[in-house]
Amino acid sequence: MKKILLWMLSFCLFGSMTAMADNVITDTAADKTASTTVSTTVEAAYSVVIPASVPITYGAISSDLLLSVTAFRLAPKQVIRVSASSGGTLKNSVDPTKIIAYQIKQGNAVFQSTDFKGVGKQKLTVEITSAAWNTAAAGTYTDMVTFTVSTPVLEN
């Protein structure tokens, strides 16, 4: 009985090994060739750093907000797109009707989005006019800026 089980087990192991072979060359009288496909998949990976907070000094017309991509591995023609949305007003913590208007800018334009094609940095600024500072009541002001990160494929 043991011999039969051993024979069956050997047959199953041998059968499973030959079943995995895609190219079997059996004619040894002549040169034969076979080919195999070697492949792998590289997963996309990236790291975008967005500051947790941006302290603004009283009276500052412009304060830096730095976005950075520290790791970038995407498909060809794919980019990291960072966009932002906010209310555009800092609200007083005691009286939310007291506000300071601001804009987030990229250069001279109001920031909409920016594309990263690799590791790098993009300087944005939070800008508050002198007039907005001059009419601000004393207190602590805050607003939340929501950043969205996406990875679209560019057409060209």
Buried (B, 14 or more C-beta within 10 A) or exposed (E): EEEEEEEEEEEEEEEEEEEEEEEEEEEEEEEEEEEEEEEEEEEEEBEBEEEEEBEBEEEBEEBEBEBBBEEBEBEEEBBBBBBBEBEEBBBBEEEEEBBBBBBBBBEEEEBEEBEBEEBEEBEBBBBBEEEBEEEBEEEEBEBEBEBEBEEEEEEE
